[in-house]
Amino acid sequence: MKDPTAAVRLRQTQNADGGWGYFPGKQSWLEPTVYAAVALAGDPAADRAWTLLKSWQASDGGWRPSADVQVPSWGTSLCVSLAESRGEFGEPFQKGVAWLLTSAGSEGPLWQRFLFRTKLFGEPDRNLDLKGWPWKPDTASWVEPTAHALVALKHASAKLPSRKLRERVRIGEAQLLDVRCRDGGWNYGSHAALEVDLVAFPETTALALIGLQGHPDLGKSLDLASRMARETTSPLARGWLTIALRLNGADVPQSTAEIASSPETMIAALSIIAEDKVQFFRTGAAATT
């Protein structure tokens, strides 16, 4: 999986502000900047990236996704995890954790949930009492931001332990398990839509497994992830699946596809992380074990 020129490309494509865009020469965004910084950990380029990212944190502790977007977002989880990996547990880290503890998916107004329960509109496709995390405030829970928030809060638990944090992690894990598809993987937000089963996707299956690493009920899901890793032609999916399988102690199968190198920042960074930096996502056992 690892592209030997990936680190070189990342150093060469860092923007003047210290960040990275999703493609070389494009505006800096939080997500590719975090992953490039993880891939280049210990390099001055990673320090410049962290300086930029800290400037994007709002006074309430949430991180905005770019210099031009003022709404805090799910990327707060990535920055909390990055701070932890750098051993920086000061105000940015603590305020980021506090923001995550107040963030939760908005799964529908009370009147709508009442109608579901009275069966006027049929049963909901998931347990609306279980709250994951949204992409941005006041929207519904989704698999990917929930997985990243679980990783961040599990990292934070060693430095900022509390009953509230443990309970929030427990609920987040329960929400991910509740939306698991019949095939053992994960779709983007639910296991069904209008009572029709949905199929799982490689990237979301991998990310859910990263968020749930160590949980005792992942056998079927890991088998599916292994098959996906063998069959996918997507380098992004391959990278996430490799990380997920390694974190859960599973073998990574040889890919059956020829995956060419890509100019995308995320793919270059993940090719390095999947080989050498999976500890960034390592959290240990699930909260429910």
N, C-alpha and C positions, 0 to 999 in steps of 0.2 A: 504493500500500500504506500509506503513512504516514498515521496518524491525527493531525491537528493538535492535538487535545486530549489526546493520550496522555501527554505530559510533565506537563501540568497534573494529570491524574488520578493519575499516579504520585506527584507531590509531595503531593497531598491525601490519599493512602491509605497513606502511610508510617506504620508503627506507632510507638508511643512508644519502643520499644527500638531503633529505627533500621532495622528490617527490614521485609519485606513478606510477606504470606501469598499463597497462590495466588489468593485472592479478597479484596477489601477487607474489613477488619475481622476477618480470620482470623489465626491464629497465624503468626508469622514462620517461614519456612523458607529454607534456604540457596539453593536454585535460583532462586526468584523474586527473592530479595534480590540475588543476584549480577547477574542480568540487568537489574533496575531500576537498580542502581548503574552498570552499563555505559551504559545509556540516558541516565542523568543525570550522566555523567562531568563533573567540574569544578564540580558543584553541591554545596553543603554537605550535601544529603541523601545524596549518594554517600559522603561522608566519614563520616557517622554510620553508614551501612550497613557500611562497612569496619571500623569500630571494633567493631561487634557481631560481625561474622564472625570477626575475630581472636580474640574471646573463646571461640569454639566450636572452636578448634584444640586437639587433645589433645597431650600431651607427646611422643607418638611421631611427630607431624607430620601425622597425618590429621585431616580436618575431619569433625565430626558434622553431620548434616543439620538439626538444630534444637536448641534449648536442652534439650529433654526426652529426646533420643535420644543415647545414649552411644556407639553403635557408629560408627566412622569409615566413610566411604563414598566413592563415586565423586565426590561434590561437591568433594573435595580438588582435583581437576583444575581446576574452575572457579575456586577461590580462588587457586590458583597462577597461572592466567592473569590473574586480576584484579590480583593483586599486581604481576605483570610490566607490565600496562597502566598501572599507577599509578607505575611506576618505583621500587617498593619491593622491594629485593633482600636484605633482612635475614633474621633468623631464621625468621619465618613462611614466607617463600618457600623458603628453603633446606631447612627441615625438611619442607615439603610435597613438594618435589621428591624428597627422599630416600624419603619414604613411597611415592610413586608408583613409584619404581624397585624397591621390594620387593613391590609389589602385582601379582598375576597371577591369572588365572582358574584355577579348579580344575576341570579337564575330565574328572574321573573318577578313581577309585583305580587303582593299578597293576594289580590283578587284573582289573578290567573292561577296561582297555586291552589286556591280554594276550589276553583272550577275543576281543576284536574282531580282533586281529592273527592269531589262529589261525582266524578266520572261523566260530567256533562260533555267533556271533550276527550274522553279516553284517558288511559293511563300515560303519564309522562315517560319518556324513553330513558330517564335516569333519575336517581334520587336527588330531588331538588333541595333537600336539607343538607347535603354534603357540599361544602364549598371548597373549590380549588382556587386557582388564581387566574385573573384575566390578562389579556394583552395590555389593556389600559383601564383606568378606573371606571366603574359603573357599567361594565359590560360582563358578559358571561364567562364562566371558567372554560379553559381550553387545556388540552393535554400538555402542550409544550411549555407554556409559562408555569403550569403547576409543577412539572418535573423540575424545572430550574429553581423554582422557589423552595422546593423540598431539599434540593442539594444545598442551597445557600443557608437555609435554617438549620439543617443538620450540621453543617460546618460551624455555624455560629453557636451551636449548643454547648460546645466545649468552653467557650469564653463567656457566654451570656446565658447560662442555664436558667430556665424558669418553667413553671407549670404551664403558663400560657403558651410558650414556645412548643413544649412537648405536645400539648393538646392540638395546637394548630397543625403540627406535622402529622399527628395521628389522623386528623380529619382530611388533610390533603392526600395522604396515602389511601384512605378509604374511598375518596372520590375517584382517584385514578383506577382503583380496582373495580369500582362500580361501573365505570364506562369502558371496561375492557371488552373487546369484541368476542363473539362466539369462537372465532378461530384462534384466540389466545393473544392476539396483538391489539394494537390501538389505532383507531381512526383519529381524526383531529379533535373531536370534542365529545363524541358519544358513541355507544355501541350500536345504536339504531336511530332511524329517523322515520317518524310516522309508522312505527311498529315494523319497519323493514330493517333486517340486519345489515350492518355496514361491514365492509372488509377492512382489514388493517393495512396500514402503510408502513414501509420500512423505517423512515425517519422518526415518525411518531411512536412506533413500537420501541425503537432503540431508546428514545428519550424517556419514555415511561419506565423502561427497565433501569435506566440510570437513576431516575428519581426513586425507584422502589428497590434499589439494590440491597440484597441481603434478605428480602422478604421470603418466607418459606414456600409461598404458593406461586412460583414463577416457572415451574418445569415446562409446562406446555408453551408458555410464552418464549422461553429461551430456545426451545426446539424450533419454533417458528422463526425467531430471529436468526438462528444458525442457517436455516434454509434460505431466508432472505439474503443473508450475507453472501451465500454461495451463488445466488442467482442474479442479484441486482447488477445493473449496468450503470448505476448512478454512483459517482465517486463520493458525493455527499452522504448518500445512504450508507455506502460501504464504510465510510469513516465513523459515522455514528454507531452503526451496528458493531464495528470492531471494538469501540470504546465500551459499549454496553455489555458485550459478551465477556470482555476481559475483567470488567468490574465485578461481574457476577461469577467469575471463576470458570467460565465455559471456554471451550476451544473455539478458535476462529477458523472457519473452513477456508480453504483456498477458493478464490473467486473463479467462476467459470467464464467471466467476461474480461476482455482486455480494456482496462481503464486508462485512458490517456491523461496526461497532465492537463491542467486547466489554468487559465489566467485568474480565476475567481479567488479572491482573498480567503474566503471561508474554506474552500477546498484545499488550498495550500496549507492553511493553518491546521485544519483537521488531519491532514496527512501526517503532520508532525506529532500532534497530540495523540493520535491513535497509536502511534508507535512508542513514543517516549514520555508522554506527559499525562497519561490517564489518571495519575494521582490527583490532578486538579479536581476531578469529579468524585473521587473516592470519599464515601461517607461512612462506611461500615454497615452495621445491621439496620434493619428497618425499625421504626418506633414501635411497631406492634409485636415485635418478637421478644 
